[in-house]
Amino acid sequence: MTSGLLRRVATLPFMLLAVASLIFAIMHALPGSMIESLSAQFVSDAQRVRLMAGLGLDQPLWRQYLVYLNSLAHFDFGISAQTGKSVATMIGETLPVTMEMAGASFVVMTVCGLGAALIAVHAADGPADVAIRLLSIILSTLPWFWLGLVLIMIFSLWLGWLPSFGRLPPSIDYRPVTNFVMIDAVILGRPDLIGPWISHLVLPSLTVGLTSSGVVMRLVRSEILATMKKEFVLTARMKGIGANRIFLRHILRNAAVGIMTVLGAQFGAMLGGSVVAEVVFGYPGIGRMLVRAIESRDYLTVQGAGIAIAALYILVNFMTDLACLYANPRLRDGVWS
């Protein structure tokens, strides 16, 4: 198992290399350039030439690619052409914000998705099951931005219960230490940060979590129902074991691998949803930074943000694999040996 684990870990840098190369190729294939987006600030050709030389854009594409890989190998993401700040610093400021939203969205997705799936299994082929299957289809096909706008209209504009923009009210003086609000509230002794932060987090996390929960409802329901038909479940029933014990110790335990795989896969979808939600709600995460950088063709910022998001996604999938192995040790021989 140890050698298999080491081989799996060894593949992670190559996955990041593939992602970095793909992002580099896509950004340079897009129409327009960073120079054009900044051209209004420069009036002479000499200034444009100096800018291109400073950014390395006057070099052949293959040389730019090698310089880019060399910088990544030294964990140097460069300087943003738009803000003049280190891209690594910008990632450090925005990635915790996105991780907070992704974590809250994951909780919403898990609670709603698993809860509805268990209700559907209990009422299989009944009215509640049909209603939940219909709801799962609706939620999984709703556009993120549309649901976000509907939630803003209802809970912010009509009812006035929740804020619709930003991470914290402008009136609150917040100087981050880790940029995780909950952690900073403890470190700084600022419990006044928690309430406003949660109120600003509710609508974005509901937008991402509810749309992702539709897929969880459907797939988890199917996984549990398929497990209930296995021979070991029928054998347990013939032995007279109680229904609750069979469900908890036999059905759920054996369906756990499929359930965790669904949840882990949906985390990647939630990262995509977080990008949309951050734009809709003005949430200052890495997704919003990525969209702005793409619009301005800020190559280094796009590449750095894309790699950070990909690294987070790869890490979550790796942790999902480990959780699956813990839940079902029989997988170790086939996957990790």
Secondary structure, DSSP 4 states (H G I P E B T S, - for coil): -HHHHHHHHHHHHHHHHHHHHHHHHHHHHSSS-HHHHHGGG--SHHHHHHHHHHHTTTS-HHHHHHHHHHHHHTT---B-TTT-SBHHHHHHHHHHHHHHHHHHHHHHHHHHHHHHHHHHHHTTTSHHHHHHHHHHHHHHHS-HHHHHHHHIIIIIIIS--S--SSSS-TTS----SSS-HHHHHHHTT-GGGHHHHHHHHHHHHHHHHHHHHHHHHHHHHHHHHHHHTSHHHHHHHHTT--HHHHIIIIIHHHHHHHHHHHHHHHHHHHHHHHHHHHHHTT--SHHHHHHHHHHTT-HHHHHHHHHHHHHHHHHHHHHHHHHHHHH-TTHHHHHT-
